[in-house]
Amino acid sequence: MDNYVAYENESILPGKMKWFISQDEVIDQMKLGEDVRERDDGQLVADNLSIPDVNQDDEKHVRFYFENGRFVSWEIFILTKSDARCEALFTGIIEWGKKNLPEPQVNTALWDESTDYILGQYREDENVSFIWNAEDMSYLRIDMTVQAEYLDDVYNIINLSGSAPREVPEGKQ
């Protein structure tokens, strides 16, 4: 997942990208090519984007959001019908996070537990979330939901999302 989420300079960023860049720069930096489509609201959606550690059997959607033509947030949805596959993906994300991120501000006590314990809570409660807020007010959120309905079918869903700092840096307005 480290090609898609980075915690750099106290700001949470998607991969090596910068906040507030244009749509064309996002397309170029993420090498989206024909895998991207633009919706009427200006959102870029890539449904077939290759994501590290996510195989072709998993359904995935990556969305990039813009305000005033500048990149301000993103989401990755990974959907699978297999409980075991979902747990394997979530385990990988949690282990990556524990190695690369500071303690989250939401669900801190759960984060301090073992990955097996976190998976046990997920099985029992059917939803686990962690949220990191950086000093510049950007954030990263990881959610895992059991058996949610999506497009008339039932999936296990992992959702990663992040948002830009509240203030646009000088020269980026």
Disulfide bonds with the S-S distance in Angstrom:
none
